[in-house]
Amino acid sequence: MKHNHPNFFKNHSINYIEMALRTDKIERINNPDGYGKRVGECGDTIEFFLICQKNTLKSISFCAQGCLNTNACCNTIVKLAQGKTIDKAWEILPEKVILFLETLPYDHSHCAELAVGAFYLALTDLKSKNLTGLNLEI
């Protein structure tokens, strides 16, 4: 993750800076309750790992190979979804991620779409595992 713009801190909101530089939720989980992976046209790759307990997202982590904008979007999803019910998690849209970040460059809105898409795949995986008889209490 790098930034080349000399006015990086002046040009971005505190939310964007915090989410772009945060690293504590970057973690690969073995045997998560929900897993989703997407590769964008730009080549960025995002994986989400969900742990669910009693219909609540107890742990969310991700691995992303991409730019700071992608990292910012993934961390925003974690912030918006952590501790929420599965139904509430489905309400996270790319527009909500962009709105939270305030200064995501317009030409990188695809990063929010990619991150939300990977997150939705993880939610879908979580739901499908429940339908096969795992007791996730969804």
C-alpha positions in Angstrom: 0.0 0.0 0.0 1.5 3.3 -1.0 0.4 6.7 -2.0 2.2 9.0 -4.4 0.4 12.2 -3.8 2.3 14.8 -1.8 -0.9 16.3 -0.3 -2.4 12.9 0.8 -3.2 14.0 4.3 -4.6 17.4 3.2 -6.7 15.9 0.5 -8.5 13.2 2.5 -11.0 13.0 5.3 -10.0 11.6 8.7 -12.3 8.6 8.0 -10.6 7.9 4.7 -7.1 8.1 6.2 -8.0 5.9 9.2 -9.6 3.3 7.0 -6.9 3.4 4.3 -4.1 2.9 6.8 -5.7 0.5 9.3 -4.2 -3.0 9.3 -5.7 -4.8 12.4 -8.5 -6.5 10.5 -6.3 -8.0 7.8 -6.2 -11.7 8.6 -6.8 -14.9 6.8 -9.1 -17.2 8.8 -9.2 -21.0 8.4 -12.6 -22.5 8.1 -14.7 -19.3 8.4 -18.5 -19.4 8.6 -18.6 -17.3 5.5 -16.0 -16.7 2.8 -16.1 -14.5 -0.3 -13.5 -13.6 -2.9 -13.6 -11.2 -5.9 -11.0 -10.0 -8.4 -11.7 -6.7 -10.0 -11.1 -5.6 -13.6 -8.2 -3.5 -12.1 -6.5 -6.6 -10.8 -7.3 -5.9 -7.1 -8.2 -9.0 -5.2 -10.4 -9.0 -2.0 -11.2 -11.9 0.3 -13.6 -11.6 3.3 -13.8 -14.0 6.2 -16.9 -14.0 8.5 -17.5 -15.6 11.9 -21.1 -15.6 12.9 -22.7 -16.3 16.2 -26.5 -16.2 16.8 -27.2 -14.3 13.6 -24.6 -11.7 14.4 -21.3 -11.0 12.7 -18.9 -11.5 15.6 -15.7 -11.4 13.5 -14.9 -10.0 10.1 -11.5 -9.9 8.5 -10.1 -9.5 5.0 -7.1 -9.9 2.8 -6.8 -7.4 0.0 -4.2 -7.1 -2.7 -4.6 -3.6 -4.1 -4.4 0.1 -3.6 -5.1 2.2 -0.5 -8.6 2.9 -1.8 -9.4 -0.8 -1.8 -8.0 -1.2 1.8 -10.1 1.8 2.8 -13.3 0.3 1.4 -12.6 -3.1 3.0 -12.0 -1.6 6.4 -15.1 0.5 6.1 -17.2 -2.6 5.5 -15.7 -4.2 8.6 -16.5 -1.0 10.6 -20.1 -0.9 9.3 -20.8 -4.6 9.6 -19.0 -5.8 12.8 -21.5 -6.8 15.5 -24.5 -6.3 13.2 -27.1 -8.9 12.3 -26.9 -10.7 8.9 -29.9 -8.8 7.7 -28.3 -5.4 8.6 -25.1 -6.5 6.9 -26.9 -6.9 3.6 -27.8 -3.2 3.8 -24.2 -2.1 3.3 -24.0 -0.7 -0.3 -21.1 0.7 -2.2 -22.8 4.1 -1.8 -22.7 3.8 2.0 -19.0 2.9 1.9 -18.3 5.9 -0.4 -20.3 8.2 1.8 -18.5 7.1 5.0 -15.1 7.6 3.4 -16.0 11.1 2.2 -13.0 11.5 0.0 -12.7 8.2 -2.0 -11.5 9.4 -5.4 -14.4 9.3 -7.9 -12.4 7.3 -10.3 -12.0 4.6 -7.6 -15.6 4.0 -6.8 -15.1 0.6 -8.3 -13.1 -0.3 -5.2 -16.2 0.1 -3.1 -18.2 -2.0 -5.5 -15.5 -4.7 -5.5 -15.3 -4.8 -1.7 -19.0 -4.9 -1.2 -19.3 -7.6 -3.9 -16.7 -9.8 -2.1 -18.5 -9.1 1.2 -21.8 -10.2 -0.3 -20.2 -13.4 -1.6 -19.1 -14.1 2.0 -22.7 -13.5 3.3 -24.0 -15.8 0.6 -21.6 -18.5 1.6 -22.6 -18.1 5.2 -26.3 -18.5 4.2 -25.6 -21.5 2.0 -23.7 -23.3 4.8 -26.7 -22.7 7.1 -28.9 -24.3 4.5 -26.7 -27.5 4.5 -27.3 -28.1 8.1 -24.5 -26.3 10.0 -25.8 -24.8 13.2 -24.9 -21.2 12.7 -28.2 -19.9 14.1 -28.9 -17.5 11.3 
